[in-house]
Amino acid sequence: MPAGVSWPRYMKMFAASVLSMFAGAEVVHQYYRPDLSIPEVPPKPGELQTELLGLKTQTASEKH
């Protein structure tokens, strides 16, 4: 008896925790939508420019 509970109850709780972990990971994956596109030619070192979209929209709204 792990953790002082019966094996059937332990296995049910283990299965529920694993399923909820997978469901949560899927929700996060669908919400954030990772960029899976791979450019054909990789950029040269120093060419890659990244932007913080939240910062860009915030500074654009402050200018107006």
All heavy atoms as TSV, in Angstrom:
chain	resi	resn	atom	element	x	y	z
A	1	MET	N	N	0.839	-1.185	0.000
A	1	MET	CA	C	0.000	0.000	0.000
A	1	MET	C	C	0.885	1.251	0.000
A	1	MET	O	O	1.402	1.649	1.036
A	1	MET	CB	C	-0.899	0.024	1.226
A	1	MET	CG	C	-1.993	-1.016	1.211
A	1	MET	SD	S	-3.247	-0.775	2.462
A	1	MET	CE	C	-2.324	-0.628	3.927
A	2	PRO	N	N	1.043	1.884	-1.145
A	2	PRO	CA	C	1.814	3.122	-1.181
A	2	PRO	C	C	1.013	4.281	-0.577
A	2	PRO	O	O	-0.195	4.402	-0.802
A	2	PRO	CB	C	2.074	3.335	-2.665
A	2	PRO	CG	C	1.053	2.529	-3.374
A	2	PRO	CD	C	0.649	1.423	-2.462
A	3	ALA	N	N	1.677	5.086	0.167
A	3	ALA	CA	C	1.095	6.291	0.771
A	3	ALA	C	C	-0.095	5.980	1.676
A	3	ALA	O	O	-0.947	6.818	1.909
A	3	ALA	CB	C	0.683	7.288	-0.301
A	4	GLY	N	N	-0.183	4.744	2.160
A	4	GLY	CA	C	-1.235	4.389	3.104
A	4	GLY	C	C	-2.612	4.215	2.495
A	4	GLY	O	O	-3.608	4.247	3.216
A	5	VAL	N	N	-2.721	4.036	1.189
A	5	VAL	CA	C	-4.013	3.794	0.542
A	5	VAL	C	C	-3.939	2.475	-0.209
A	5	VAL	O	O	-2.863	1.937	-0.465
A	5	VAL	CB	C	-4.403	4.933	-0.426
A	5	VAL	CG1	C	-4.598	6.235	0.311
A	5	VAL	CG2	C	-3.372	5.096	-1.506
A	6	SER	N	N	-5.092	1.939	-0.565
A	6	SER	CA	C	-5.119	0.662	-1.275
A	6	SER	C	C	-4.604	0.827	-2.702
A	6	SER	O	O	-4.611	1.926	-3.256
A	6	SER	CB	C	-6.544	0.108	-1.287
A	6	SER	OG	O	-7.381	0.957	-2.044
A	7	TRP	N	N	-4.157	-0.280	-3.285
A	7	TRP	CA	C	-3.622	-0.240	-4.645
A	7	TRP	C	C	-4.642	0.250	-5.667
A	7	TRP	O	O	-4.304	1.072	-6.526
A	7	TRP	CB	C	-3.089	-1.611	-5.057
A	7	TRP	CG	C	-1.690	-1.818	-4.586
A	7	TRP	CD1	C	-1.282	-2.584	-3.534
A	7	TRP	CD2	C	-0.513	-1.228	-5.132
A	7	TRP	NE1	N	0.070	-2.508	-3.392
A	7	TRP	CE2	C	0.582	-1.679	-4.371
A	7	TRP	CE3	C	-0.268	-0.354	-6.179
A	7	TRP	CZ2	C	1.881	-1.305	-4.630
A	7	TRP	CZ3	C	1.037	0.016	-6.445
A	7	TRP	CH2	C	2.094	-0.445	-5.676
A	8	PRO	N	N	-5.904	-0.204	-5.636
A	8	PRO	CA	C	-6.864	0.305	-6.631
A	8	PRO	C	C	-7.071	1.821	-6.534
A	8	PRO	O	O	-7.111	2.518	-7.542
A	8	PRO	CB	C	-8.160	-0.440	-6.320
A	8	PRO	CG	C	-7.716	-1.691	-5.640
A	8	PRO	CD	C	-6.485	-1.314	-4.873
A	9	ARG	N	N	-7.154	2.326	-5.302
A	9	ARG	CA	C	-7.327	3.775	-5.130
A	9	ARG	C	C	-6.072	4.527	-5.581
A	9	ARG	O	O	-6.147	5.581	-6.212
A	9	ARG	CB	C	-7.642	4.090	-3.679
A	9	ARG	CG	C	-7.907	5.555	-3.467
A	9	ARG	CD	C	-8.351	5.832	-2.048
A	9	ARG	NE	N	-8.531	7.256	-1.900
A	9	ARG	CZ	C	-9.650	7.823	-1.503
A	9	ARG	NH1	N	-10.696	7.090	-1.214
A	9	ARG	NH2	N	-9.724	9.121	-1.390
A	10	TYR	N	N	-4.899	3.976	-5.273
A	10	TYR	CA	C	-3.634	4.595	-5.693
A	10	TYR	C	C	-3.549	4.656	-7.215
A	10	TYR	O	O	-3.161	5.673	-7.786
A	10	TYR	CB	C	-2.466	3.788	-5.122
A	10	TYR	CG	C	-1.117	4.350	-5.462
A	10	TYR	CD1	C	-0.587	5.415	-4.745
A	10	TYR	CD2	C	-0.365	3.820	-6.512
A	10	TYR	CE1	C	0.654	5.938	-5.062
A	10	TYR	CE2	C	0.878	4.336	-6.832
A	10	TYR	CZ	C	1.380	5.394	-6.105
A	10	TYR	OH	O	2.602	5.921	-6.422
A	11	MET	N	N	-3.909	3.575	-7.888
A	11	MET	CA	C	-3.840	3.539	-9.352
A	11	MET	C	C	-4.852	4.504	-9.983
A	11	MET	O	O	-4.560	5.136	-10.998
A	11	MET	CB	C	-4.071	2.109	-9.858
A	11	MET	CG	C	-2.946	1.158	-9.486
A	11	MET	SD	S	-1.310	1.733	-9.955
A	11	MET	CE	C	-1.396	1.594	-11.713
A	12	LYS	N	N	-6.026	4.625	-9.380
A	12	LYS	CA	C	-7.020	5.584	-9.881
A	12	LYS	C	C	-6.501	7.011	-9.763
A	12	LYS	O	O	-6.624	7.809	-10.695
A	12	LYS	CB	C	-8.343	5.448	-9.113
A	12	LYS	CG	C	-9.138	4.240	-9.468
A	12	LYS	CD	C	-10.406	4.194	-8.626
A	12	LYS	CE	C	-11.115	2.862	-8.766
A	12	LYS	NZ	N	-12.276	2.781	-7.876
A	13	MET	N	N	-5.920	7.338	-8.625
A	13	MET	CA	C	-5.396	8.687	-8.422
A	13	MET	C	C	-4.203	8.951	-9.338
A	13	MET	O	O	-4.057	10.050	-9.874
A	13	MET	CB	C	-4.993	8.897	-6.959
A	13	MET	CG	C	-6.164	8.891	-6.004
A	13	MET	SD	S	-7.395	10.132	-6.387
A	13	MET	CE	C	-6.487	11.601	-6.039
A	14	PHE	N	N	-3.360	7.940	-9.544
A	14	PHE	CA	C	-2.226	8.087	-10.444
A	14	PHE	C	C	-2.710	8.336	-11.875
A	14	PHE	O	O	-2.226	9.240	-12.559
A	14	PHE	CB	C	-1.345	6.835	-10.382
A	14	PHE	CG	C	-0.179	6.887	-11.311
A	14	PHE	CD1	C	0.928	7.662	-10.993
A	14	PHE	CD2	C	-0.182	6.177	-12.495
A	14	PHE	CE1	C	2.016	7.719	-11.851
A	14	PHE	CE2	C	0.895	6.231	-13.361
A	14	PHE	CZ	C	1.998	6.999	-13.037
A	15	ALA	N	N	-3.694	7.552	-12.325
A	15	ALA	CA	C	-4.227	7.722	-13.674
A	15	ALA	C	C	-4.884	9.091	-13.832
A	15	ALA	O	O	-4.702	9.764	-14.861
A	15	ALA	CB	C	-5.242	6.617	-13.990
A	16	ALA	N	N	-5.608	9.536	-12.810
A	16	ALA	CA	C	-6.255	10.849	-12.884
A	16	ALA	C	C	-5.218	11.965	-12.948
A	16	ALA	O	O	-5.382	12.930	-13.712
A	16	ALA	CB	C	-7.169	11.046	-11.675
A	17	SER	N	N	-4.136	11.838	-12.190
A	17	SER	CA	C	-3.117	12.891	-12.210
A	17	SER	C	C	-2.374	12.914	-13.543
A	17	SER	O	O	-2.071	13.992	-14.069
A	17	SER	CB	C	-2.144	12.718	-11.048
A	17	SER	OG	O	-1.436	11.500	-11.181
A	18	VAL	N	N	-2.096	11.752	-14.125
A	18	VAL	CA	C	-1.415	11.708	-15.416
A	18	VAL	C	C	-2.314	12.275	-16.513
A	18	VAL	O	O	-1.868	13.066	-17.355
A	18	VAL	CB	C	-0.960	10.271	-15.752
A	18	VAL	CG1	C	-0.512	10.157	-17.191
A	18	VAL	CG2	C	0.156	9.850	-14.826
A	19	LEU	N	N	-3.579	11.905	-16.507
A	19	LEU	CA	C	-4.509	12.427	-17.517
A	19	LEU	C	C	-4.684	13.939	-17.386
A	19	LEU	O	O	-4.736	14.653	-18.395
A	19	LEU	CB	C	-5.860	11.723	-17.410
A	19	LEU	CG	C	-5.866	10.273	-17.889
A	19	LEU	CD1	C	-7.215	9.625	-17.602
A	19	LEU	CD2	C	-5.539	10.193	-19.368
A	20	SER	N	N	-4.760	14.444	-16.154
A	20	SER	CA	C	-4.899	15.895	-15.992
A	20	SER	C	C	-3.629	16.620	-16.415
A	20	SER	O	O	-3.693	17.722	-16.964
A	20	SER	CB	C	-5.265	16.242	-14.553
A	20	SER	OG	O	-4.200	15.934	-13.688
A	21	MET	N	N	-2.465	16.005	-16.213
A	21	MET	CA	C	-1.212	16.608	-16.659
A	21	MET	C	C	-1.189	16.699	-18.185
A	21	MET	O	O	-0.836	17.735	-18.752
A	21	MET	CB	C	-0.029	15.781	-16.174
A	21	MET	CG	C	1.312	16.306	-16.627
A	21	MET	SD	S	2.704	15.290	-16.136
A	21	MET	CE	C	2.363	13.768	-16.992
A	22	PHE	N	N	-1.576	15.625	-18.867
A	22	PHE	CA	C	-1.608	15.644	-20.332
A	22	PHE	C	C	-2.640	16.640	-20.851
A	22	PHE	O	O	-2.398	17.347	-21.824
A	22	PHE	CB	C	-1.899	14.254	-20.888
A	22	PHE	CG	C	-0.737	13.307	-20.792
A	22	PHE	CD1	C	-0.947	11.973	-20.521
A	22	PHE	CD2	C	0.569	13.749	-20.949
A	22	PHE	CE1	C	0.120	11.089	-20.433
A	22	PHE	CE2	C	1.645	12.875	-20.857
A	22	PHE	CZ	C	1.412	11.541	-20.601
A	23	ALA	N	N	-3.794	16.723	-20.202
A	23	ALA	CA	C	-4.818	17.677	-20.630
A	23	ALA	C	C	-4.332	19.108	-20.452
A	23	ALA	O	O	-4.532	19.959	-21.328
A	23	ALA	CB	C	-6.108	17.446	-19.835
A	24	GLY	N	N	-3.675	19.395	-19.344
A	24	GLY	CA	C	-3.146	20.734	-19.112
A	24	GLY	C	C	-2.065	21.096	-20.110
A	24	GLY	O	O	-2.017	22.227	-20.607
A	25	ALA	N	N	-1.204	20.141	-20.434
A	25	ALA	CA	C	-0.158	20.400	-21.418
A	25	ALA	C	C	-0.774	20.679	-22.788
A	25	ALA	O	O	-0.303	21.554	-23.527
A	25	ALA	CB	C	0.786	19.210	-21.495
A	26	GLU	N	N	-1.823	19.963	-23.136
A	26	GLU	CA	C	-2.479	20.184	-24.425
A	26	GLU	C	C	-3.145	21.560	-24.477
A	26	GLU	O	O	-3.078	22.257	-25.492
A	26	GLU	CB	C	-3.518	19.091	-24.678
A	26	GLU	CG	C	-4.210	19.189	-26.004
A	26	GLU	CD	C	-3.277	18.993	-27.194
A	26	GLU	OE1	O	-2.227	18.364	-27.049
A	26	GLU	OE2	O	-3.628	19.490	-28.286
A	27	VAL	N	N	-3.769	21.977	-23.386
A	27	VAL	CA	C	-4.400	23.302	-23.334
A	27	VAL	C	C	-3.354	24.390	-23.505
A	27	VAL	O	O	-3.532	25.333	-24.291
A	27	VAL	CB	C	-5.174	23.479	-22.002
A	27	VAL	CG1	C	-5.563	24.930	-21.783
A	27	VAL	CG2	C	-6.403	22.596	-21.992
A	28	VAL	N	N	-2.237	24.280	-22.809
A	28	VAL	CA	C	-1.170	25.277	-22.922
A	28	VAL	C	C	-0.601	25.279	-24.337
A	28	VAL	O	O	-0.361	26.328	-24.926
A	28	VAL	CB	C	-0.063	25.017	-21.871
A	28	VAL	CG1	C	1.162	25.854	-22.146
A	28	VAL	CG2	C	-0.600	25.304	-20.490
A	29	HIS	N	N	-0.431	24.093	-24.915
A	29	HIS	CA	C	0.120	23.988	-26.275
A	29	HIS	C	C	-0.819	24.633	-27.286
A	29	HIS	O	O	-0.383	25.318	-28.206
A	29	HIS	CB	C	0.346	22.523	-26.624
A	29	HIS	CG	C	1.011	22.313	-27.935
A	29	HIS	ND1	N	2.360	22.482	-28.104
A	29	HIS	CD2	C	0.525	21.968	-29.147
A	29	HIS	CE1	C	2.666	22.230	-29.361
A	29	HIS	NE2	N	1.569	21.922	-30.014
A	30	GLN	N	N	-2.123	24.440	-27.127
A	30	GLN	CA	C	-3.092	25.036	-28.044
A	30	GLN	C	C	-3.196	26.541	-27.848
A	30	GLN	O	O	-3.423	27.278	-28.790
A	30	GLN	CB	C	-4.473	24.386	-27.859
A	30	GLN	CG	C	-4.534	22.953	-28.296
A	30	GLN	CD	C	-4.252	22.786	-29.771
A	30	GLN	OE1	O	-4.686	23.576	-30.605
A	30	GLN	NE2	N	-3.507	21.750	-30.098
A	31	TYR	N	N	-3.039	27.021	-26.618
A	31	TYR	CA	C	-3.150	28.450	-26.337
A	31	TYR	C	C	-1.963	29.221	-26.893
A	31	TYR	O	O	-2.123	30.258	-27.527
A	31	TYR	CB	C	-3.263	28.673	-24.825
A	31	TYR	CG	C	-3.408	30.117	-24.440
A	31	TYR	CD1	C	-4.623	30.775	-24.601
A	31	TYR	CD2	C	-2.335	30.826	-23.932
A	31	TYR	CE1	C	-4.759	32.107	-24.257
A	31	TYR	CE2	C	-2.462	32.160	-23.592
A	31	TYR	CZ	C	-3.676	32.788	-23.752
A	31	TYR	OH	O	-3.795	34.109	-23.425
A	32	TYR	N	N	-0.758	28.715	-26.659
A	32	TYR	CA	C	0.431	29.454	-27.064
A	32	TYR	C	C	0.862	29.182	-28.499
A	32	TYR	O	O	1.608	29.948	-29.063
A	32	TYR	CB	C	1.585	29.164	-26.111
A	32	TYR	CG	C	1.421	29.876	-24.799
A	32	TYR	CD1	C	1.096	29.182	-23.653
A	32	TYR	CD2	C	1.558	31.246	-24.719
A	32	TYR	CE1	C	0.923	29.834	-22.454
A	32	TYR	CE2	C	1.390	31.919	-23.529
A	32	TYR	CZ	C	1.080	31.198	-22.394
A	32	TYR	OH	O	0.909	31.850	-21.222
A	33	ARG	N	N	0.418	28.092	-29.101
A	33	ARG	CA	C	0.713	27.770	-30.498
A	33	ARG	C	C	2.171	28.042	-30.856
A	33	ARG	O	O	2.508	29.092	-31.402
A	33	ARG	CB	C	-0.181	28.555	-31.450
A	33	ARG	CG	C	-1.622	28.202	-31.409
A	33	ARG	CD	C	-1.837	26.936	-32.156
A	33	ARG	NE	N	-3.256	26.586	-32.087
A	33	ARG	CZ	C	-3.822	25.738	-32.873
A	33	ARG	NH1	N	-3.120	25.149	-33.793
A	33	ARG	NH2	N	-5.074	25.458	-32.729
A	34	PRO	N	N	3.072	27.114	-30.579
A	34	PRO	CA	C	4.479	27.351	-30.900
A	34	PRO	C	C	4.696	27.490	-32.399
A	34	PRO	O	O	3.976	26.906	-33.199
A	34	PRO	CB	C	5.183	26.108	-30.355
A	34	PRO	CG	C	4.132	25.071	-30.296
A	34	PRO	CD	C	2.841	25.791	-30.029
A	35	ASP	N	N	5.676	28.289	-32.778
A	35	ASP	CA	C	6.001	28.496	-34.183
A	35	ASP	C	C	6.826	27.309	-34.664
A	35	ASP	O	O	7.996	27.175	-34.322
A	35	ASP	CB	C	6.786	29.796	-34.360
A	35	ASP	CG	C	7.083	30.097	-35.806
A	35	ASP	OD1	O	6.461	29.484	-36.694
A	35	ASP	OD2	O	7.950	30.959	-36.061
A	36	LEU	N	N	6.201	26.435	-35.446
A	36	LEU	CA	C	6.876	25.232	-35.911
A	36	LEU	C	C	7.430	25.392	-37.319
A	36	LEU	O	O	7.897	24.426	-37.918
A	36	LEU	CB	C	5.914	24.042	-35.854
A	36	LEU	CG	C	5.382	23.717	-34.455
A	36	LEU	CD1	C	4.383	22.577	-34.521
A	36	LEU	CD2	C	6.500	23.371	-33.513
A	37	SER	N	N	7.355	26.595	-37.862
A	37	SER	CA	C	7.867	26.799	-39.216
A	37	SER	C	C	9.392	26.866	-39.171
A	37	SER	O	O	9.991	27.474	-38.287
A	37	SER	CB	C	7.304	28.083	-39.814
A	37	SER	OG	O	7.720	29.188	-39.053
A	38	ILE	N	N	9.998	26.219	-40.115
A	38	ILE	CA	C	11.456	26.195	-40.202
A	38	ILE	C	C	11.852	26.939	-41.477
A	38	ILE	O	O	11.428	26.556	-42.575
A	38	ILE	CB	C	11.986	24.755	-40.235
A	38	ILE	CG1	C	11.576	24.017	-38.965
A	38	ILE	CG2	C	13.500	24.739	-40.412
A	38	ILE	CD1	C	11.913	22.549	-38.982
A	39	PRO	N	N	12.622	28.000	-41.364
A	39	PRO	CA	C	13.014	28.720	-42.579
A	39	PRO	C	C	13.910	27.839	-43.454
A	39	PRO	O	O	14.663	27.004	-42.959
A	39	PRO	CB	C	13.778	29.933	-42.056
A	39	PRO	CG	C	14.188	29.565	-40.684
A	39	PRO	CD	C	13.182	28.582	-40.167
A	40	GLU	N	N	13.810	28.045	-44.787
A	40	GLU	CA	C	14.606	27.234	-45.701
A	40	GLU	C	C	16.092	27.543	-45.552
A	40	GLU	O	O	16.918	26.655	-45.575
A	40	GLU	CB	C	14.151	27.479	-47.132
A	40	GLU	CG	C	12.766	26.932	-47.409
A	40	GLU	CD	C	12.354	27.128	-48.846
A	40	GLU	OE1	O	13.238	27.278	-49.709
A	40	GLU	OE2	O	11.152	27.122	-49.094
A	41	VAL	N	N	16.429	28.812	-45.434
A	41	VAL	CA	C	17.817	29.208	-45.264
A	41	VAL	C	C	17.953	29.848	-43.893
A	41	VAL	O	O	17.302	30.853	-43.604
A	41	VAL	CB	C	18.241	30.221	-46.359
A	41	VAL	CG1	C	19.680	30.636	-46.174
A	41	VAL	CG2	C	18.004	29.643	-47.736
A	42	PRO	N	N	18.757	29.275	-43.019
A	42	PRO	CA	C	18.885	29.878	-41.691
A	42	PRO	C	C	19.559	31.241	-41.780
A	42	PRO	O	O	20.414	31.464	-42.639
A	42	PRO	CB	C	19.746	28.882	-40.924
A	42	PRO	CG	C	20.440	28.076	-41.952
A	42	PRO	CD	C	19.566	28.080	-43.175
A	43	PRO	N	N	19.169	32.181	-40.916
A	43	PRO	CA	C	19.801	33.506	-40.956
A	43	PRO	C	C	21.265	33.430	-40.519
A	43	PRO	O	O	21.660	32.552	-39.758
A	43	PRO	CB	C	18.979	34.315	-39.961
A	43	PRO	CG	C	18.383	33.311	-39.059
A	43	PRO	CD	C	18.182	32.075	-39.866
A	44	LYS	N	N	22.030	34.372	-41.006
A	44	LYS	CA	C	23.442	34.448	-40.616
A	44	LYS	C	C	23.527	34.950	-39.175
A	44	LYS	O	O	22.603	35.597	-38.689
A	44	LYS	CB	C	24.178	35.405	-41.550
A	44	LYS	CG	C	24.253	34.906	-42.967
A	44	LYS	CD	C	24.948	35.904	-43.859
A	44	LYS	CE	C	24.908	35.404	-45.299
A	44	LYS	NZ	N	25.410	36.404	-46.240
A	45	PRO	N	N	24.600	34.656	-38.493
A	45	PRO	CA	C	24.733	35.128	-37.107
A	45	PRO	C	C	24.606	36.649	-37.024
A	45	PRO	O	O	25.240	37.378	-37.762
A	45	PRO	CB	C	26.142	34.677	-36.710
A	45	PRO	CG	C	26.439	33.524	-37.607
A	45	PRO	CD	C	25.727	33.813	-38.886
A	46	GLY	N	N	23.742	37.124	-36.138
A	46	GLY	CA	C	23.534	38.551	-35.954
A	46	GLY	C	C	22.399	39.117	-36.779
A	46	GLY	O	O	21.979	40.239	-36.563
A	47	GLU	N	N	21.855	38.361	-37.748
A	47	GLU	CA	C	20.757	38.852	-38.602
A	47	GLU	C	C	19.382	38.665	-37.968
A	47	GLU	O	O	18.466	39.387	-38.284
A	47	GLU	CB	C	20.756	38.137	-39.950
A	47	GLU	CG	C	21.769	38.642	-40.934
A	47	GLU	CD	C	21.618	37.981	-42.289
A	47	GLU	OE1	O	20.792	37.047	-42.420
A	47	GLU	OE2	O	22.312	38.387	-43.219
A	48	LEU	N	N	19.238	37.669	-37.114
A	48	LEU	CA	C	17.937	37.338	-36.563
A	48	LEU	C	C	17.477	38.442	-35.614
A	48	LEU	O	O	18.146	38.761	-34.637
A	48	LEU	CB	C	17.993	36.000	-35.829
A	48	LEU	CG	C	16.672	35.477	-35.279
A	48	LEU	CD1	C	15.681	35.241	-36.405
A	48	LEU	CD2	C	16.913	34.196	-34.515
A	49	GLN	N	N	16.342	39.056	-35.923
A	49	GLN	CA	C	15.769	40.108	-35.095
A	49	GLN	C	C	14.482	39.580	-34.467
A	49	GLN	O	O	13.598	39.099	-35.164
A	49	GLN	CB	C	15.442	41.348	-35.935
A	49	GLN	CG	C	16.640	41.972	-36.593
A	49	GLN	CD	C	17.548	42.661	-35.592
A	49	GLN	OE1	O	17.083	43.192	-34.597
A	49	GLN	NE2	N	18.836	42.638	-35.870
A	50	THR	N	N	14.370	39.655	-33.168
A	50	THR	CA	C	13.157	39.227	-32.486
A	50	THR	C	C	12.532	40.432	-31.806
A	50	THR	O	O	13.201	41.396	-31.446
A	50	THR	CB	C	13.465	38.147	-31.441
A	50	THR	OG1	O	14.407	38.664	-30.520
A	50	THR	CG2	C	14.033	36.893	-32.099
A	51	GLU	N	N	11.212	40.376	-31.647
A	51	GLU	CA	C	10.478	41.479	-31.027
A	51	GLU	C	C	9.585	40.933	-29.943
A	51	GLU	O	O	9.086	39.821	-30.025
A	51	GLU	CB	C	9.590	42.186	-32.062
A	51	GLU	CG	C	10.343	42.835	-33.191
A	51	GLU	CD	C	9.398	43.421	-34.230
A	51	GLU	OE1	O	8.204	43.087	-34.204
A	51	GLU	OE2	O	9.867	44.188	-35.055
A	52	LEU	N	N	9.366	41.725	-28.927
A	52	LEU	CA	C	8.377	41.409	-27.922
A	52	LEU	C	C	7.077	42.067	-28.363
A	52	LEU	O	O	6.969	43.292	-28.370
A	52	LEU	CB	C	8.800	41.932	-26.552
A	52	LEU	CG	C	10.037	41.281	-25.950
A	52	LEU	CD1	C	10.430	41.987	-24.670
A	52	LEU	CD2	C	9.777	39.825	-25.695
A	53	LEU	N	N	6.092	41.246	-28.760
A	53	LEU	CA	C	4.868	41.807	-29.320
A	53	LEU	C	C	4.113	42.661	-28.314
A	53	LEU	O	O	3.575	43.701	-28.653
A	53	LEU	CB	C	3.982	40.672	-29.842
A	53	LEU	CG	C	4.578	39.881	-31.005
A	53	LEU	CD1	C	3.638	38.759	-31.398
A	53	LEU	CD2	C	4.852	40.780	-32.188
A	54	GLY	N	N	4.076	42.234	-27.060
A	54	GLY	CA	C	3.394	43.025	-26.046
A	54	GLY	C	C	4.051	44.368	-25.848
A	54	GLY	O	O	3.392	45.395	-25.693
A	55	LEU	N	N	5.366	44.402	-25.887
A	55	LEU	CA	C	6.092	45.656	-25.729
A	55	LEU	C	C	5.879	46.548	-26.942
A	55	LEU	O	O	5.728	47.756	-26.817
A	55	LEU	CB	C	7.581	45.370	-25.522
A	55	LEU	CG	C	8.464	46.575	-25.246
A	55	LEU	CD1	C	8.033	47.240	-23.945
A	55	LEU	CD2	C	9.914	46.159	-25.166
A	56	LYS	N	N	5.836	45.942	-28.132
A	56	LYS	CA	C	5.653	46.710	-29.356
A	56	LYS	C	C	4.280	47.389	-29.378
A	56	LYS	O	O	4.172	48.561	-29.670
A	56	LYS	CB	C	5.803	45.793	-30.566
A	56	LYS	CG	C	5.743	46.515	-31.880
A	56	LYS	CD	C	5.957	45.538	-33.031
A	56	LYS	CE	C	5.861	46.247	-34.355
A	56	LYS	NZ	N	6.035	45.329	-35.481
A	57	THR	N	N	3.224	46.668	-29.025
A	57	THR	CA	C	1.885	47.261	-29.027
A	57	THR	C	C	1.751	48.292	-27.914
A	57	THR	O	O	1.072	49.285	-28.067
A	57	THR	CB	C	0.804	46.187	-28.881
A	57	THR	OG1	O	1.039	45.444	-27.694
A	57	THR	CG2	C	0.804	45.256	-30.077
A	58	GLN	N	N	2.427	48.050	-26.795
A	58	GLN	CA	C	2.342	48.994	-25.679
A	58	GLN	C	C	3.032	50.308	-26.041
A	58	GLN	O	O	2.488	51.378	-25.792
A	58	GLN	CB	C	2.991	48.376	-24.448
A	58	GLN	CG	C	2.821	49.192	-23.194
A	58	GLN	CD	C	3.468	48.519	-22.000
A	58	GLN	OE1	O	4.441	47.788	-22.137
A	58	GLN	NE2	N	2.902	48.759	-20.836
A	59	THR	N	N	4.190	50.250	-26.655
A	59	THR	CA	C	4.891	51.480	-27.008
A	59	THR	C	C	4.191	52.188	-28.161
A	59	THR	O	O	4.198	53.411	-28.227
A	59	THR	CB	C	6.350	51.192	-27.384
A	59	THR	OG1	O	6.384	50.234	-28.424
A	59	THR	CG2	C	7.147	50.699	-26.197
A	60	ALA	N	N	3.556	51.431	-29.061
A	60	ALA	CA	C	2.826	52.053	-30.158
A	60	ALA	C	C	1.603	52.809	-29.636
A	60	ALA	O	O	1.278	53.891	-30.117
A	60	ALA	CB	C	2.394	51.001	-31.178
A	61	SER	N	N	0.923	52.252	-28.618
A	61	SER	CA	C	-0.247	52.932	-28.074
A	61	SER	C	C	0.161	54.153	-27.241
A	61	SER	O	O	-0.600	55.108	-27.117
A	61	SER	CB	C	-1.076	51.966	-27.236
A	61	SER	OG	O	-0.344	51.530	-26.119
A	62	GLU	N	N	1.348	54.123	-26.655
A	62	GLU	CA	C	1.806	55.272	-25.866
A	62	GLU	C	C	2.189	56.447	-26.755
A	62	GLU	O	O	2.090	57.591	-26.344
A	62	GLU	CB	C	3.004	54.866	-25.011
A	62	GLU	CG	C	2.646	53.948	-23.869
A	62	GLU	CD	C	3.867	53.458	-23.118
A	62	GLU	OE1	O	4.993	53.804	-23.518
A	62	GLU	OE2	O	3.693	52.734	-22.127
A	63	LYS	N	N	2.610	56.179	-27.982
A	63	LYS	CA	C	3.024	57.250	-28.886
A	63	LYS	C	C	1.832	58.068	-29.376
A	63	LYS	O	O	1.972	59.218	-29.711
A	63	LYS	CB	C	3.777	56.667	-30.082
A	63	LYS	CG	C	5.140	56.138	-29.718
A	63	LYS	CD	C	5.847	55.595	-30.937
A	63	LYS	CE	C	7.211	55.035	-30.567
A	63	LYS	NZ	N	7.902	54.476	-31.722
A	64	HIS	N	N	0.657	57.453	-29.426
A	64	HIS	CA	C	-0.526	58.166	-29.950
A	64	HIS	C	C	-1.170	59.025	-28.921
A	64	HIS	O	O	-1.200	59.056	-27.846
A	64	HIS	CB	C	-1.557	57.194	-30.506
A	64	HIS	CG	C	-1.046	56.501	-31.726
A	64	HIS	ND1	N	-0.979	55.133	-31.783
A	64	HIS	CD2	C	-0.547	56.945	-32.883
A	64	HIS	CE1	C	-0.494	54.774	-32.949
A	64	HIS	NE2	N	-0.215	55.874	-33.642
